[in-house]
Amino acid sequence: MEMFFYGFMQRAFQASTLIGIMAPILGLTLILRRQSLMADTLSHVSLAGIALGMLIGINPTITTIFVVILVAIGIEYLRTVFRGYSEISVAILMSTGMAVALVLMSFVSGQQTANIEQFLFGSIVTIDQGQIVTLFVLTVIIAALYFIFRRPLYVLLFDEDTALTAGLPVRWISLFISIITGIAISVIMPITGSLLVSAILVLPAAVAMRLVNSFKMVIWTGIGISLIGMYGGLFVSYEFGTPPGATITLMFVGLFVIVSIFKAIKIPKRAE
């Protein structure tokens, strides 16, 4: 197909493959920890990092990573303070982050404000080779960490008390998960946009959980679903000229609806 003759589409498919591999791993981790909204929180707070970087003249990605790491630490601290009510930490830090972002954006010039809007919506077809390399390194790190620590991670995600009793450093592992998620969001956000990055992380794992029950199979199925959604979204976006990030998200939503309908039809038949 002619789209593959364009360099920007080749890079878009390379980025889609890398995001498709890492997204279900992070997404399933967030879902099982009941922190699906943490990705949304970190993506909104990252706007403060972008505005800060443009305000002081530093690469926004660097300041964004710094900010989301601080917020990830804050989320883990508040999660221990409000034990059993982790959504409180999300609400507090999301509102705080957005407030700081809006205040900082008020000091940014008009041209820079337009650049900030690019981070809001993102565009996977405008990425450069440097971003591909960064995504590749991040994907390798996340995949390697999963394969090395999947057993203790499994125990931690399903029962923190058991993990604590077994001698696992629960607090440090939780903190590290939050930090690596924040870094991933900082890297992915310019590609997919801060408004959609959480959906692209969480939805593939959510669809996979509707299809299979095994922890390992959810990861592998999620990667397959993620790649289908990413590639399908790019094809549709190219053919109809729609925004890539939004189209990819709608592909995932469509897959979730189809799977949910299939499960709803299949279960009553079994009951009969």
C-alpha positions as CSV (number, residue, x, y, z in Angstrom):
1,M,0.0,0.0,0.0
2,E,1.1,3.5,-0.8
3,M,1.1,4.7,2.9
4,F,4.1,2.5,3.6
5,F,6.2,4.5,1.1
6,Y,6.0,7.6,3.3
7,G,8.6,7.9,6.0
8,F,6.2,9.4,8.6
9,M,3.8,6.5,8.2
10,Q,6.7,4.0,8.6
11,R,7.7,5.8,11.8
12,A,4.0,5.8,13.0
13,F,3.8,2.0,12.5
14,Q,7.1,1.5,14.4
15,A,5.8,3.6,17.3
16,S,2.5,1.8,17.2
17,T,4.3,-1.6,17.5
18,L,6.3,-0.4,20.5
19,I,3.4,1.2,22.3
20,G,1.3,-1.9,21.5
21,I,3.8,-4.0,23.4
22,M,4.2,-1.9,26.5
23,A,0.6,-0.6,26.9
24,P,-1.0,-3.9,28.1
25,I,1.7,-4.5,30.6
26,L,1.3,-1.1,32.2
27,G,-2.5,-1.1,31.7
28,L,-3.1,-4.5,33.4
29,T,-0.9,-3.4,36.3
30,L,-3.0,-0.2,36.8
31,I,-6.3,-2.1,36.5
32,L,-5.3,-4.8,39.0
33,R,-4.1,-2.1,41.5
34,R,-7.4,-0.3,41.0
35,Q,-5.5,2.7,39.7
36,S,-6.8,3.0,36.2
37,L,-7.4,6.7,36.7
38,M,-3.7,7.2,37.7
39,A,-2.7,7.2,34.1
40,D,-5.3,9.9,33.5
41,T,-4.0,11.8,36.5
42,L,-0.3,11.6,35.4
43,S,-1.2,12.6,31.8
44,H,-3.1,15.7,33.1
45,V,-0.4,16.6,35.5
46,S,2.2,16.2,32.8
47,L,0.8,19.4,31.2
48,A,2.3,21.2,34.2
49,G,5.7,19.8,33.2
50,I,5.3,20.8,29.6
51,A,4.3,24.4,30.6
52,L,7.2,24.5,33.0
53,G,9.7,23.4,30.4
54,M,8.5,26.0,27.9
55,L,8.5,28.7,30.5
56,I,12.1,28.1,31.6
57,G,13.4,27.1,28.2
58,I,14.2,23.4,28.8
59,N,13.1,20.4,26.7
60,P,9.5,19.8,27.9
61,T,10.0,16.0,28.0
62,I,12.7,16.4,30.6
63,T,10.6,18.6,32.9
64,T,7.5,16.4,32.3
65,I,9.4,13.3,33.4
66,F,10.6,15.2,36.5
67,V,7.1,16.4,37.4
68,V,5.4,13.0,36.9
69,I,8.0,11.3,39.0
70,L,7.3,13.7,41.8
71,V,3.5,13.2,41.4
72,A,4.0,9.4,41.3
73,I,5.8,9.6,44.6
74,G,3.0,11.8,45.9
75,I,0.3,9.3,44.8
76,E,2.1,6.4,46.6
77,Y,2.4,8.5,49.8
78,L,-1.3,9.5,49.8
79,R,-2.2,5.9,49.0
80,T,-0.6,4.9,52.3
81,V,-2.3,7.8,54.1
82,F,-5.7,7.0,52.7
83,R,-5.3,3.2,52.7
84,G,-8.3,1.6,51.1
85,Y,-9.4,4.9,49.5
86,S,-6.6,5.3,46.8
87,E,-9.0,7.3,44.5
88,I,-8.6,10.2,47.0
89,S,-4.9,10.6,46.0
90,V,-5.9,10.6,42.4
91,A,-8.5,13.3,42.9
92,I,-6.2,15.5,45.0
93,L,-3.2,15.3,42.6
94,M,-5.2,15.6,39.4
95,S,-6.9,18.8,40.5
96,T,-3.6,20.2,41.9
97,G,-1.7,19.3,38.7
98,M,-4.3,20.9,36.4
99,A,-4.4,24.0,38.6
100,V,-0.6,24.3,38.4
101,A,-0.6,23.7,34.7
102,L,-3.2,26.4,34.0
103,V,-1.3,28.9,36.2
104,L,2.0,28.2,34.4
105,M,0.3,28.3,31.0
106,S,-0.9,31.8,31.8
107,F,2.8,32.9,31.8
108,V,3.6,31.2,28.5
109,S,3.6,33.3,25.3
110,G,1.1,32.8,22.5
111,Q,3.3,30.7,20.2
112,Q,4.3,28.4,23.0
113,T,0.7,28.0,24.0
114,A,0.0,26.6,20.5
115,N,2.9,24.1,21.1
116,I,1.3,23.0,24.4
117,E,-1.9,22.3,22.5
118,Q,0.0,19.9,20.4
119,F,0.8,17.9,23.5
120,L,-2.9,17.9,24.4
121,F,-3.9,16.1,21.2
122,G,-0.6,14.6,20.0
123,S,0.1,13.1,16.6
124,I,1.7,9.8,16.0
125,V,2.4,10.7,12.3
126,T,4.7,13.6,13.3
127,I,7.2,11.8,15.5
128,D,10.9,11.7,14.6
129,Q,13.5,9.0,14.8
130,G,14.7,10.2,18.2
131,Q,11.3,9.5,19.7
132,I,11.3,6.0,18.1
133,V,14.6,5.2,19.7
134,T,13.3,6.5,23.1
135,L,10.2,4.4,22.8
136,F,12.3,1.3,21.8
137,V,14.5,1.7,24.9
138,L,11.5,2.2,27.2
139,T,9.7,-0.8,25.7
140,V,12.7,-3.1,26.1
141,I,13.1,-2.0,29.8
142,I,9.4,-2.5,30.6
143,A,9.3,-5.9,28.9
144,A,12.5,-7.0,30.6
145,L,11.3,-5.9,34.0
146,Y,8.0,-7.8,33.5
147,F,9.7,-11.1,32.5
148,I,12.2,-10.8,35.4
149,F,9.8,-9.8,38.1
150,R,6.5,-11.3,36.9
151,R,6.1,-13.7,39.8
152,P,6.5,-11.1,42.7
153,L,4.5,-8.7,40.6
154,Y,1.7,-11.2,40.3
155,V,1.6,-11.7,44.1
156,L,1.7,-7.9,44.7
157,L,-1.1,-7.1,42.3
158,F,-3.5,-9.6,43.7
159,D,-2.8,-9.4,47.4
160,E,-0.5,-6.8,48.9
161,D,-0.8,-8.2,52.4
162,T,0.4,-11.6,51.2
163,A,3.3,-9.9,49.3
164,L,4.2,-8.1,52.5
165,T,4.1,-11.3,54.6
166,A,6.3,-13.0,52.0
167,G,8.9,-10.3,52.6
168,L,8.5,-8.4,49.3
169,P,9.4,-4.7,49.4
170,V,5.8,-3.7,48.6
171,R,6.2,0.0,49.1
172,W,9.3,0.2,46.9
173,I,7.8,-2.0,44.2
174,S,4.6,0.1,44.2
175,L,6.6,3.3,44.0
176,F,8.7,2.0,41.1
177,I,5.5,0.9,39.2
178,S,4.1,4.4,39.6
179,I,7.4,6.0,38.4
180,I,7.8,3.8,35.4
181,T,4.2,4.4,34.4
182,G,4.8,8.1,34.7
183,I,7.9,8.0,32.6
184,A,6.1,5.9,29.9
185,I,3.2,8.4,29.9
186,S,5.7,11.3,29.5
187,V,7.2,9.6,26.4
188,I,4.0,8.4,24.8
189,M,2.0,11.7,25.5
190,P,3.5,13.8,22.6
191,I,2.5,10.9,20.3
192,T,-1.0,10.2,21.4
193,G,-1.9,13.3,23.3
194,S,-2.4,13.8,27.0
195,L,-6.2,13.5,26.7
196,L,-6.0,10.0,25.2
197,V,-2.9,8.3,26.5
198,S,-4.7,6.8,29.5
199,A,-7.3,5.1,27.2
200,I,-4.6,3.7,25.0
201,L,-2.8,2.2,28.1
202,V,-5.9,0.8,29.8
203,L,-8.3,-0.3,27.1
204,P,-6.3,-3.1,25.5
205,A,-5.9,-4.8,28.9
206,A,-9.5,-4.2,29.7
207,V,-10.6,-5.9,26.4
208,A,-8.2,-8.8,27.1
209,M,-9.6,-9.4,30.6
210,R,-13.0,-9.9,29.0
211,L,-11.6,-12.7,26.8
212,V,-9.2,-14.6,29.0
213,N,-8.6,-15.2,32.7
214,S,-4.9,-16.1,33.0
215,F,-2.6,-13.3,34.1
216,K,0.0,-14.3,31.4
217,M,-2.7,-14.7,28.7
218,V,-4.2,-11.3,29.5
219,I,-0.7,-9.8,28.7
220,W,-0.3,-11.7,25.5
221,T,-3.9,-11.2,24.4
222,G,-3.7,-7.5,25.3
223,I,-0.6,-7.1,23.2
224,G,-2.4,-8.6,20.2
225,I,-5.5,-6.4,20.8
226,S,-3.3,-3.4,21.3
227,L,-1.5,-4.0,17.9
228,I,-4.8,-4.5,16.2
229,G,-6.2,-1.3,17.6
230,M,-3.1,0.7,16.8
231,Y,-2.7,-0.6,13.3
232,G,-6.4,-0.4,12.5
233,G,-6.6,3.2,13.9
234,L,-3.6,4.2,11.7
235,F,-5.2,2.7,8.5
236,V,-8.6,4.4,9.2
237,S,-6.9,7.7,10.0
238,Y,-4.9,7.6,6.8
239,E,-7.8,6.7,4.6
240,F,-10.3,9.2,6.1
241,G,-8.0,12.0,7.4
242,T,-9.2,11.7,11.0
243,P,-6.9,12.5,14.0
244,P,-4.7,9.4,14.6
245,G,-4.9,9.4,18.5
246,A,-8.7,9.7,18.6
247,T,-9.1,7.1,15.8
248,I,-7.0,4.6,17.6
249,T,-8.9,5.2,20.9
250,L,-12.2,4.7,19.1
251,M,-10.9,1.4,17.6
252,F,-10.2,0.2,21.1
253,V,-13.6,1.3,22.3
254,G,-15.2,-0.5,19.3
255,L,-13.2,-3.7,20.2
256,F,-14.4,-3.5,23.8
257,V,-18.0,-3.1,22.7
258,I,-17.8,-6.0,20.3
259,V,-16.2,-8.3,22.9
260,S,-18.7,-7.2,25.5
261,I,-21.7,-8.0,23.2
262,F,-20.1,-11.3,22.3
263,K,-19.7,-12.2,25.9
264,A,-23.3,-11.1,26.7
265,I,-24.7,-13.4,23.9
266,K,-22.4,-16.3,24.8
267,I,-23.2,-16.5,28.5
268,P,-27.0,-16.9,28.2
269,K,-26.5,-19.7,25.6
270,R,-24.3,-21.6,28.1
271,A,-26.9,-21.1,30.8
272,E,-29.5,-22.7,28.5
